[in-house]
Amino acid sequence: MNNSSEWSTFDTDSVASATEDSGSYLMKAPFLGRKKLKPLLHLLAWIILLALPLYFIKRWQVEKDFIWLYYINILIYGIIFYSNYLVLIPRFFFSEKRYRYFLSVIILVGCFYFVSDVSNRMIFKYVPGRAYAQRSVKPENEGRLQGPPPGNRYVNRPPFRQMHLYNYTLNSIFLIFFSLGLKILERQEHIEKFQKELEKEKLNSELAFLKNQISPHFFFNTLNNIYSLISINAEDSRMAVLKLSKLMRYLLYESEQGNTRLSSEIDFMINYIDLMKLRMSNKADLKISFPEKFEDKSIPPLLFITFIENAFKHGISNRGKSFIDISMISEGSSIVFKCSNSIANLKNEKEENSGIGLENIRKRLNLLFPGKHELKIDTSDNSYNVTLVINLA
């Protein structure tokens, strides 16, 4: 007669193999969410475990006593697994006093060993310390098979209770560590998800801060330009106010909605350039080249205006010749922006805080396009050259 230890060992191996095999397929299923996948795997494992006796009854005609013992062991191991998985680990293992977890596990396993042992005694009436295997015999041949097998070849099988203790301890330890590993992996995944959400919130906060810093900086410089135009030409100043209203509408509405269209960003830059042209002298050479036909991509707002603003601020001279050359190329997922200007009015940027815009745009590019952009700024004795390449893919 077989004992419950063989069934107990098979229980945990079936759980691990069934969960691993089915999990490898289900993890690839696109129709399953991660929240639905975990309870589905648990349900699948329980269906397999509960259906196994039906297979053995049909194939090997297993006795009813073994079936009852199998389900009792499954129930006990299930209680140990879920008690550790759902209660002990979250409550004690991740706390500062971790010794309470190990003490609770020992008490849990010890208590259910006695439950399992009593179940074995109730179901089987065995003789403790039997040294050789019994064989089922017919009643008329019962007397012939008393004593050890022929040839004195003993099986040297340990007593039933010792075998049960060994298998119960082995299976319980496996379930404890298995559930502990699952919970640690789930907690690590939760921590990583939480960190990603924090990084995303930090990114959004920094972008909002940088954008709010750009707008007042740009608005302040533009108001100074309009102020200088009022005393020179009233008509040009009214036109400047109209252009400024379009610019501020873009800043207040479109740029606050997250990403904008490339066409809107180009229109914004053209309006700003038109505004700046009102105060340019004939000695300044201005070249502008924006794409006429392009894919209207979605991009973050105010990526290029800082370079144009600095070009007009430091590249235009009313006394001598100066130049500004602005161009943009949009091909596929790449945008190439170039801005070159003469150095005609370069002052101490630290004293005027005029470097705020460039520092902000560097931070924004690092946050928005990490590893997907290239910013080159070359300064010579006569020119200031900016090249910005952005990959939107």
Secondary structure, 3 states (H helix, E strand, C coil): CCCHHHHHHHHHHHHHHHHHHHHHHHCCCCCCCHHHHHHHHHHHHHHHHHHHHHHHHHHHCCCHHHHHHHHHHHHHHHHHHHHHHHHHHHHHHCCCCCHHHHHHHHHHHHHHHHHHHHHHHHHCCCCCCCCCCCCCCCHHHHHHHCCCCHHHCCCCCCCHHHHHHHHHHHHHHHHHHHHHHHHHHHHHHHHHHHHHHHHHHHHHHHHHHHHHHHHHHHHHHHHHHHHHHHCCCHHHHHHHHHHHHHHHHHHHHHHHHCCEEHHHHHHHHHHHHHHHHCCCCCCEEEEEECCCCCCCCEECCCCCHHHHHHHHHHHCCCCCCEEEEEEEEEECCEEEEEEEEECCCCCCHHHHCCCHHHHHHHHHHHHHCCCCEEEEEEECCCEEEEEEEEECC
